Amino acid sequence: MRGRTIPNRDAIALIHAPLGRDAQIAGSLLSEAGIPSKVVEDLQAFVQALEEDTAFAVVTEEALRSADLRRLSAWIKSQPSWSDLPFIIFTHRGGGPERNPSAARLLEVLGNVSFIERPFHATTFVSVANSALRGRRRQYEARLRIEALDEGERRLQTALEAGRLGAWELDLTTHALEGSSIFRAVFGRRPADAFTYEDLLAAIHPDDVNKMESVMHATMASGTDFAIEFRVVWPDGTVHWAENRAQLYRDRTGKAIKLVGVSSDVTDRISSEVQQRQLNEILEERVVERTAELHKAHAVVMAEMAHRERAEAQLRQAQKMEAIGQLTGGVAHDFNNLLMAVLGNLELLRKYAGGDVKAARLIDGALQGARRGASLTQRLLAFARRQDLHVGPVDLGKLVGEMADLIKRTVGTGIVIETSFPASLDAVLGDSNQLELALLNLVVNARDAMPNGGTIRIELRQANLVRRDGDLMPGQYGVLSVADEGHGMDEATLQKAIEPFFSTKELGKGTGLGLSMIHGLALQLKGTLRLRSTPEKGTTAELWLPVSRQEPVVPEEAVLPLEDRRFRPLRVLLVDDDFLISMSSADMLVDLGHEVVEANSGKEALAHLTGNGRFDLLITDYSMPQMTGGELAKAARDLFPDLPILIASGYSELPPGVDFDVARLAKPYTQKQLATEIERVLKDV
């Protein structure tokens, strides 16, 4: 079908007037009016020529009077909802539908008909034709709106399915309940099962019914959003947790008419929280018991008690951090997979946007948002200790200097940046990318602490410790400090500052992971993060890092841009159990000119390897059920020892068990990164 960005301006009129000069006259008049037309000689050809891009049809009454109109009638009835093709019928004088049964029959069959009695004036015909064309173009506009609505609905449905959210709507007058298949699954029902509002109430755990009714009444009375977590008893007797969120809709008179919302199964999260609370309670009970025992003992024992209390507190904190780290790492890994599909599809879509500036701008905006999401997952993985560090000597002075422009753009014009560097400074051991992110986080925190402007001072110095100082062992350290003149923190807030998800910023203004990520990074590098703060006077953050005895490595030459490379076509076996990721990755590979064979499990991949010819490359996800990507890679190498293999993983390092040489591809990856890794792994063959 032709262009969709504007109503069809290239639509043409069809003319079917087999007798006399009517066809010639009509075509000539339409041409003078700037309306393209096409003449068809018989009714069969006329019906075959009809399509959605037909502007209108000009037909003589005698051409249809005794003809079999069943095929024409069927075409008219099969038009899409937006379409009602206009017909202009030439009749003889006095041949209108009021006095002509044949014309009335045509009106009934054709629907949207304008009758012109012959002989007619040219102005009359052109006026009717222009009216028909204007009406048809309004139909094309309606088509565009319908398609836009359909596309929006499709995207919303994709988002709901990706997030495992079940959509539902409740009519508050009739209590009629409509819901998606995922909504039914939250309550243990199959997609085809009937599920009424009464069924929903019956499924709620008896102990949670009153809570549900209380929240419902509050929403009805005040109009606040409906939000509740409650237990659900499935038909098989098992108990699950569901979360319902909805908004109240009212009619013009203010009467509440319906609730529209989403549901999700939060059993795993609630179970994890319950286990964490139970673990905390057990630990607290142990601390209480141990404290009571120690209080009964002698006073050379008081010191032992204090030591044990510190050990218990450290154990509890370590276990809390481990539990949070596991939860955070798992969420970040799953989110990486979703971002993989989003980034891959947006990147390819950007190529086909062509000259559509608005579409390109919208795609670029979506890409920026997805990349910010990818950056956030890297921070989450770093916090969860599932992101490996590329440790080496780092020149802090050079790092800060190269970030000067970015820092100035980040803080804005109301903030003054001052720097103080020594003439010479030894390199420190660190990961330059993570240190850049840490510095940027500290600067952003300092900026946010000074809403009315001020000065941020960035200093570098070197310190020598002759004895252990807290977390730091004796030795030489490089110190990066960021100080602000902001509102500062009291002692209680300062003690919580590095806890995960703790933030003094407004809701939506911070993740609460910045300082905890920097603290975790410093500990991994055998350094520390120290904070000093005074209310209304400002905060100073110091990042201590061990000095390196090696010189910083000169970075390698930049890889050629994707558009400047030349690839030989490869036959690639792509393995991923996630359909969205497999689809986007396959599209990226095909766009690079490669032939792709897809498999959604290790077992299916092995079947392709043994029975589907020779492959030039195997790309496999690591986290798959039944057979992991590492196990598949080992089995593939047993079959083909020289087969190049790329293992894709949301984590930066391959999990234990992959003890042979394979290349790694970090998720989410762009098409350029995919091409670079393919080029690298093939060079090593």
C-alpha positions in Angstrom: 0.0 0.0 0.0 1.3 3.5 -0.8 2.3 6.3 1.6 0.9 6.5 5.1 2.3 9.8 6.3 -0.3 11.9 4.4 -3.8 11.0 3.0 -3.4 9.4 -0.5 -2.8 12.3 -3.0 -2.0 9.8 -5.7 -5.4 8.0 -5.5 -7.1 7.8 -8.9 -10.7 7.6 -10.1 -12.0 4.5 -12.0 -14.4 5.1 -14.9 -16.6 2.3 -16.3 -18.8 3.7 -19.1 -18.7 1.2 -22.0 -21.3 2.9 -24.3 -21.0 6.2 -26.1 -18.6 9.0 -25.2 -19.3 9.2 -21.4 -15.9 7.7 -20.5 -14.0 10.0 -22.7 -15.9 13.1 -21.5 -15.6 12.1 -17.8 -11.9 11.4 -18.1 -11.2 14.7 -19.9 -13.2 16.7 -17.2 -11.4 15.0 -14.4 -8.0 15.6 -16.0 -8.8 19.3 -16.3 -9.7 19.3 -12.6 -6.4 17.7 -11.7 -7.8 14.3 -10.8 -6.1 11.3 -12.4 -8.4 8.6 -13.7 -8.4 5.2 -15.4 -11.0 3.8 -17.8 -11.9 0.1 -17.6 -13.9 -1.6 -20.4 -15.9 -4.3 -18.7 -17.4 -4.9 -15.2 -15.0 -7.8 -14.3 -11.9 -5.6 -15.0 -13.6 -2.8 -13.1 -14.0 -5.0 -9.9 -10.4 -6.2 -10.2 -9.1 -2.7 -10.4 -10.9 -1.6 -7.2 -8.5 -1.1 -4.3 -8.1 1.0 -1.1 -6.3 3.7 -3.1 -9.2 4.2 -5.5 -10.4 7.7 -5.0 -14.0 7.2 -6.3 -15.8 5.4 -9.2 -17.7 6.9 -12.1 -20.2 4.4 -13.7 -23.1 4.7 -16.0 -26.4 3.2 -14.9 -26.9 1.1 -18.1 -23.5 -0.6 -17.4 -24.9 -2.0 -14.2 -28.6 -2.3 -14.9 -28.7 -5.9 -15.9 -25.3 -7.0 -14.8 -24.4 -9.6 -12.1 -23.4 -7.3 -9.2 -22.5 -10.0 -6.7 -18.7 -9.6 -7.0 -19.0 -5.9 -6.8 -21.3 -6.1 -3.8 -18.9 -8.5 -2.0 -16.0 -6.1 -2.6 -18.0 -3.2 -1.1 -19.0 -5.2 2.0 -15.4 -6.3 2.5 -14.1 -2.8 2.8 -12.2 -2.0 6.0 -14.1 -0.1 8.7 -12.6 3.3 7.6 -13.5 2.9 3.9 -16.8 3.8 2.1 -15.9 4.1 -1.6 -17.9 6.9 -3.3 -19.7 6.1 -6.6 -20.9 8.7 -9.1 -23.7 7.2 -11.3 -24.7 8.7 -14.7 -28.5 8.3 -15.2 -30.9 9.5 -17.9 -33.1 12.5 -17.2 -35.7 11.5 -14.6 -33.6 8.4 -13.7 -33.0 9.3 -10.1 -33.8 6.8 -7.3 -37.1 8.5 -6.5 -38.6 7.5 -9.8 -36.3 4.8 -11.0 -36.3 1.3 -9.3 -33.1 0.4 -11.0 -31.3 3.4 -9.5 -32.8 2.6 -6.1 -31.4 -0.9 -6.4 -27.9 0.6 -7.2 -28.2 2.8 -4.2 -28.9 -0.2 -2.0 -26.0 -2.2 -3.5 -23.3 0.5 -3.7 -24.1 2.5 -0.6 -22.2 5.8 -1.0 -23.8 7.0 -4.3 -24.2 10.4 -6.0 -26.5 10.5 -9.1 -26.0 12.9 -12.0 -28.7 13.0 -14.7 -27.6 13.4 -18.3 -27.1 15.6 -20.1 -25.1 17.3 -17.3 -23.1 20.5 -17.0 -19.3 20.1 -16.7 -19.3 22.3 -13.6 -21.8 20.0 -11.9 -19.8 16.9 -12.6 -16.5 18.4 -11.4 -18.1 19.7 -8.3 -19.6 16.3 -7.4 -16.2 14.7 -8.2 -14.3 17.1 -5.9 -16.9 16.4 -3.1 -16.3 12.7 -3.6 -12.5 13.1 -3.5 -12.7 15.3 -0.3 -14.8 12.6 1.4 -12.4 9.9 0.3 -9.4 11.9 1.7 -11.2 12.2 5.0 -11.5 8.4 5.0 -7.7 8.2 4.4 -7.2 10.5 7.3 -9.4 8.2 9.4 -7.3 5.2 8.3 -4.1 7.0 9.5 -5.7 7.6 12.9 -7.0 4.0 13.2 -3.5 2.7 12.3 -1.9 5.0 14.8 -4.3 3.8 17.5 -3.7 0.1 16.5 0.1 0.7 16.7 -0.2 2.3 20.1 -2.4 -0.6 21.3 0.2 -3.1 20.0 3.1 -1.3 21.8 1.1 -1.1 25.0 0.3 -4.8 24.8 4.0 -5.6 24.1 5.0 -3.6 27.2 2.4 -5.3 29.4 3.5 -8.7 28.2 7.2 -7.9 28.7 6.6 -6.8 32.2 4.2 -9.7 32.9 1.4 -7.2 33.8 -2.2 -8.3 33.4 -4.6 -5.6 32.2 -8.1 -5.4 33.5 -11.2 -3.2 33.7 -14.1 -3.3 36.2 -17.5 -1.6 35.4 -18.6 -0.2 38.8 -22.2 -0.2 37.9 -22.6 -3.7 36.5 -19.5 -5.3 38.1 -18.6 -6.7 34.7 -14.9 -7.6 34.7 -12.7 -7.9 31.6 -9.1 -9.0 31.8 -6.2 -10.3 29.7 -4.8 -13.8 29.8 -1.9 -12.6 32.0 -4.5 -11.2 34.4 -6.2 -14.5 34.6 -2.9 -16.3 35.1 -2.2 -14.1 38.2 -5.3 -15.7 39.8 -4.3 -19.2 38.6 -6.8 -19.3 35.7 -6.2 -20.3 32.1 -6.8 -17.9 29.2 -10.1 -19.5 28.2 -11.5 -19.8 31.8 -14.4 -17.6 32.7 -13.4 -15.1 35.4 -16.0 -12.8 36.9 -15.8 -10.2 39.6 -17.4 -12.7 41.9 -14.7 -15.2 41.0 -12.0 -12.6 41.8 -13.5 -11.9 45.3 -13.8 -15.6 45.9 -10.1 -16.1 45.0 -8.9 -13.6 47.6 -7.6 -15.1 50.8 -10.3 -14.7 53.5 -7.9 -12.8 55.8 -7.3 -10.2 53.0 -10.9 -9.6 51.9 -11.5 -6.7 54.4 -8.3 -5.0 53.4 -9.4 -5.2 49.7 -12.8 -3.8 50.5 -11.3 -1.0 52.6 -8.9 0.1 49.8 -11.8 -0.1 47.3 -14.0 2.2 49.4 -11.2 4.7 49.9 -10.6 4.9 46.1 -14.4 5.3 45.5 -14.6 8.1 48.1 -11.5 10.1 47.4 -10.5 9.2 43.9 -7.0 8.1 45.0 -5.3 5.5 43.0 -6.2 1.9 43.9 -3.1 0.0 45.1 -3.0 -3.2 47.1 -1.1 -6.4 47.7 -3.1 -9.4 48.8 -3.0 -13.2 48.9 -4.8 -15.3 46.3 -5.9 -18.9 46.6 -5.5 -20.7 43.2 -7.9 -23.4 42.2 -5.3 -26.0 43.1 -5.2 -24.7 46.7 -1.8 -23.0 46.5 -1.4 -19.5 48.0 0.1 -16.7 45.9 0.6 -13.0 46.2 -0.9 -10.5 43.7 -0.4 -6.8 43.3 -3.3 -4.7 41.9 -3.0 -1.1 40.8 -5.7 0.9 39.1 -7.2 4.4 38.5 -10.7 5.5 38.9 -12.7 6.9 35.9 -15.7 9.2 36.3 -18.4 10.4 33.9 -19.2 14.0 33.2 -21.4 14.3 36.3 -18.6 13.1 38.5 -20.0 9.6 39.1 -17.4 6.8 39.4 -18.0 4.5 36.5 -15.0 2.1 36.2 -11.6 1.1 37.4 -8.8 0.4 34.9 -5.6 -1.2 36.1 -3.0 -3.9 36.0 -2.2 -6.9 38.1 1.1 -8.8 38.6 2.2 -11.9 40.4 4.6 -10.8 43.2 4.9 -14.1 45.0 8.6 -14.4 44.4 9.3 -10.9 45.7 7.1 -11.3 48.8 8.6 -14.7 49.5 12.1 -13.1 49.3 11.1 -10.3 51.7 9.5 -12.7 54.1 12.7 -14.8 54.1 14.8 -11.7 54.7 12.6 -10.6 57.6 12.8 -14.1 59.1 16.6 -14.0 58.7 16.7 -10.6 60.4 14.5 -11.9 63.2 16.7 -14.9 63.7 19.8 -12.8 63.7 18.3 -10.3 66.2 17.2 -13.2 68.4 20.8 -14.5 68.4 22.2 -11.1 69.2 19.7 -10.8 72.1 20.5 -14.3 73.4 24.3 -13.7 73.2 24.0 -10.3 74.8 22.1 -11.8 77.8 24.7 -14.5 78.2 27.6 -12.0 78.1 25.9 -9.7 80.7 25.9 -12.7 83.1 29.6 -13.2 82.7 32.6 -11.5 84.3 33.6 -7.8 83.4 38.2 -9.1 81.1 34.7 -10.8 79.3 33.0 -7.3 78.6 35.6 -6.8 75.9 34.7 -10.1 74.4 31.1 -9.1 74.4 31.8 -5.9 72.5 33.8 -7.8 70.0 31.0 -10.4 69.4 28.4 -7.7 69.1 30.4 -6.1 66.3 30.9 -9.4 64.7 27.1 -10.1 64.8 26.3 -6.7 63.4 28.8 -7.2 60.6 27.4 -10.6 59.9 23.8 -9.3 59.8 24.9 -6.4 57.5 26.8 -8.7 55.2 23.9 -11.1 54.9 21.5 -8.2 54.2 23.9 -6.9 51.6 24.2 -10.4 50.1 20.5 -10.8 49.9 20.0 -7.4 48.4 22.9 -8.0 46.0 21.4 -11.3 44.8 18.0 -9.7 44.2 19.5 -6.6 42.5 21.7 -8.7 40.3 18.9 -10.9 39.2 16.6 -7.9 38.4 19.4 -6.2 36.5 20.2 -9.3 34.5 16.5 -9.7 33.4 16.3 -6.0 32.7 19.4 -6.3 30.5 17.6 -8.9 28.4 14.6 -6.6 27.9 16.9 -3.7 27.0 18.7 -6.0 24.5 15.5 -6.4 22.6 14.6 -2.7 22.8 18.0 -1.5 21.8 18.4 -4.0 18.9 15.0 -3.2 17.4 15.3 0.6 17.8 18.8 0.6 16.2 17.5 -1.3 13.2 14.4 0.8 13.0 16.6 4.0 13.0 18.2 2.8 9.7 14.8 2.5 8.0 13.4 5.9 9.3 14.8 7.4 6.1 14.1 11.1 5.7 11.4 11.1 8.3 12.9 13.6 10.7 10.2 13.3 13.4 10.4 9.5 13.4 14.2 9.7 13.6 13.9 12.1 16.6 11.5 9.9 18.4 13.7 6.8 17.8 16.8 8.7 19.0 14.9 9.7 22.2 13.9 6.1 22.8 17.5 5.0 22.2 18.8 7.5 24.7 16.3 6.3 27.3 17.2 2.7 26.6 20.9 3.4 26.9 20.3 5.2 30.2 18.5 2.1 31.3 21.6 0.0 30.2 23.8 2.3 32.2 21.6 1.9 35.3 21.8 -1.9 35.0 25.6 -1.7 34.9 25.4 0.3 38.2 23.1 -2.4 39.6 25.4 -5.2 38.6 28.4 -3.3 40.0 26.5 -3.0 43.3 25.6 -6.7 43.2 29.3 -7.5 42.6 28.4 -9.3 39.4 30.3 -6.8 37.2 33.9 -7.6 36.9 36.4 -4.8 37.1 39.1 -4.2 34.5 41.8 -3.1 37.0 44.9 -1.4 35.8 46.9 1.8 36.4 44.8 4.9 36.0 46.1 8.5 35.8 43.5 10.3 38.0 44.7 13.8 36.8 44.2 12.8 33.2 40.8 11.2 33.9 39.5 14.3 35.7 40.9 16.6 33.0 39.2 14.6 30.2 35.9 14.8 32.0 36.0 18.6 32.6 33.7 19.5 29.7 31.2 16.7 30.7 31.2 17.8 34.3 30.6 21.5 33.4 27.7 20.5 31.1 26.3 18.3 33.8 26.2 20.8 36.6 24.9 23.7 34.6 25.8 27.4 34.6 24.8 28.1 38.3 27.7 26.0 39.6 31.4 26.9 39.7 33.9 24.0 39.3 37.3 24.5 41.0 40.2 21.9 40.7 43.4 21.4 42.6 46.0 18.9 41.3 49.6 18.4 42.4 52.4 18.7 39.8 52.9 15.0 39.8 50.8 12.1 41.0 51.3 8.4 40.9 48.8 6.3 39.0 46.2 4.4 41.1 44.8 0.9 40.7 41.3 1.1 39.3 38.8 0.7 36.5 38.8 3.9 34.5 35.2 3.5 33.3 33.9 2.8 36.8 36.0 5.7 38.2 34.5 8.1 35.6 31.0 7.0 36.7 31.9 7.4 40.4 33.3 10.9 39.8 30.2 11.9 37.8 28.0 10.5 40.6 29.8 12.5 43.3 29.6 15.7 41.2 25.9 15.2 40.6 25.3 14.7 44.3 27.2 17.9 45.0 25.2 19.8 42.4 21.9 18.6 43.8 22.9 19.6 47.3 23.2 23.3 46.1 19.9 24.1 44.4 20.7 27.8 44.5 24.2 27.4 43.1 27.7 27.4 44.6 31.1 26.0 44.2 32.2 22.3 43.7 35.9 21.7 44.5 37.6 18.7 43.0 41.0 17.8 44.5 43.7 15.2 44.0 46.4 14.3 46.5 48.6 11.5 47.6 48.6 10.0 51.1 50.9 7.6 52.9 49.5 5.4 55.7 52.1 3.9 58.1 49.5 1.9 60.1 46.1 0.5 59.4 43.3 3.1 59.3 39.9 1.5 59.4 39.4 -0.3 56.1 42.8 0.8 54.7 46.0 -1.2 55.1 49.4 0.6 55.4 50.6 1.9 52.1 50.4 4.8 49.6 47.0 6.0 48.3 45.7 8.4 45.7 42.8 10.5 47.1 40.1 12.0 44.9 37.8 14.4 46.8 34.7 16.3 45.8 33.5 19.0 48.2 30.3 21.1 48.0 28.8 24.1 49.9 25.4 22.6 50.1 22.9 21.8 52.8 25.0 18.9 54.2 23.9 16.0 56.4 23.4 15.4 60.1 25.2 12.5 61.7 22.2 10.1 61.5 21.8 10.7 57.7 25.6 10.4 57.2 25.6 7.0 58.7 22.9 5.8 56.2 24.4 7.6 53.2 26.1 4.5 51.6 23.2 2.1 52.3 21.6 0.7 49.0 18.5 2.6 47.9 18.8 5.3 50.6 18.4 8.8 49.2 17.6 12.2 50.6 16.4 13.4 47.2 12.8 13.7 46.1 11.0 10.7 44.7 12.2 10.1 41.1 15.3 12.3 41.5 17.7 9.5 42.5 18.2 5.8 42.6 19.9 5.6 46.0 22.6 3.5 44.5 25.3 6.1 43.7 27.2 6.2 46.9 26.7 2.5 47.7 28.1 1.7 44.2 31.1 3.9 44.8 31.6 2.4 48.2 31.4 -1.1 46.8 33.8 -0.2 44.0 36.3 1.2 46.5 36.2 -1.9 48.6 36.8 -4.1 45.5 39.8 -2.0 44.7 41.1 -2.4 48.4 40.4 1.3 49.0 37.5 3.1 50.8 35.0 5.9 50.5 34.9 8.5 53.3 32.3 11.1 53.9 32.4 14.2 56.0 29.4 16.6 56.3 28.1 19.5 58.4 24.5 20.7 58.1 24.2 23.9 56.1 28.0 23.9 55.4 28.4 21.1 52.9 29.8 17.6 52.3 33.2 16.3 51.3 33.5 12.8 49.7 36.9 11.2 49.5 37.7 8.2 47.3 40.9 6.4 48.5 42.6 4.1 46.0 45.9 2.2 46.3 48.8 3.5 44.3 49.9 1.5 41.3 53.6 0.8 40.5 52.8 0.4 36.8 52.5 3.2 34.2 49.0 3.8 32.6 48.5 1.8 29.4 48.1 3.8 26.2 44.6 3.0 24.8 44.4 0.9 21.6 43.5 2.5 18.3 39.8 3.0 17.9 37.8 0.3 16.0 36.6 1.3 12.6 33.0 2.6 12.5 30.4 0.0 11.5 29.7 1.7 8.2 33.4 1.6 7.2 33.9 -2.1 7.6 33.5 -4.9 5.0 32.2 -8.3 6.2 32.2 -11.6 4.4 28.8 -13.3 4.8 28.8 -15.9 7.6 26.4 -18.8 8.4 25.6 -18.2 12.0 23.8 -20.4 14.5 22.0 -18.1 17.0 20.8 -19.7 20.3 18.6 -17.8 22.8 15.5 -19.0 24.8 14.1 -15.5 24.8 12.1 -14.9 21.6 12.4 -11.0 21.7 16.2 -11.1 22.1 16.5 -13.9 19.4 14.4 -11.9 17.0 16.3 -8.6 17.4 19.7 -10.3 17.3 18.8 -12.2 14.2 17.6 -9.0 12.5 20.9 -7.3 13.4 22.9 -10.2 12.0 20.8 -10.4 8.8 21.3 -6.6 8.4 25.0 -7.2 8.6 24.7 -9.6 5.6 24.9 -12.9 7.5 22.7 -16.0 7.1 21.1 -16.9 10.5 19.7 -20.2 11.8 17.8 -19.7 15.1 17.5 -22.2 17.9 15.7 -21.6 21.3 17.5 -24.3 23.3 20.8 -26.1 23.6 19.3 -29.3 22.5 17.8 -27.7 19.3 21.2 -26.1 18.6 23.0 -29.4 18.8 20.5 -30.9 16.4 21.3 -28.1 13.9 25.1 -28.6 14.4 24.9 -32.3 13.6 22.3 -32.2 10.9 22.1 -28.8 9.3 25.4 -28.3 7.5 28.6 -26.4 8.5 28.3 -23.1 10.5 30.9 -20.3 10.6 30.0 -19.0 14.0 28.0 -20.0 17.1 26.4 -17.2 19.2 24.6 -18.4 22.3 23.0 -16.9 25.5 24.5 -18.3 28.7 21.5 -18.4 31.0 19.2 -21.0 29.5 17.2 -23.8 31.1 18.2 -27.5 30.9 21.5 -26.7 29.0 23.4 -23.5 29.7 25.4 -21.7 27.0 28.6 -22.9 28.6 27.5 -26.6 28.4 26.4 -26.0 24.8 29.7 -24.4 23.9 31.6 -27.4 25.4 29.4 -29.9 23.4 29.9 -27.9 20.2 33.6 -27.8 20.6 33.6 -31.6 21.1 31.9 -31.8 17.7 33.8 -29.0 15.9 37.0 -28.1 17.8 37.7 -25.1 15.5 34.2 -23.6 15.6 34.3 -19.9 16.7 31.9 -19.3 19.7 30.5 -16.1 21.3 28.7 -16.5 24.6 26.3 -13.6 25.4 25.7 -12.8 29.0 24.1 -9.9 31.0 27.0 -10.2 33.4 30.4 -8.9 32.4 32.2 -12.2 33.4 31.4 -15.7 32.4 30.1 -17.8 35.3 32.3 -20.6 36.7 32.4 -23.8 34.7 33.4 -22.3 31.3 37.0 -23.3 31.6 38.0 -23.2 27.9 38.7 -20.4 25.5 35.5 -18.7 24.3 34.7 -15.1 23.5 32.2 -13.1 25.6 29.5 -10.7 24.3 28.1 -8.4 27.1 24.4 -7.7 27.0 22.8 -5.4 26.1 24.8 -5.0 22.9 24.4 -2.7 19.9 24.8 -3.9 16.3 28.2 -2.2 16.2 29.4 -4.0 19.3 28.1 -7.3 17.8 30.0 -6.7 14.6 33.1 -5.8 16.5 33.1 -9.0 18.6 32.4 -11.1 15.5 35.3 -9.5 13.8 37.5 -10.1 16.8 36.6 -13.7 17.4 37.1 -14.6 13.7 40.6 -13.0 13.8 41.6 -15.4 16.5 40.6 -18.5 14.5 
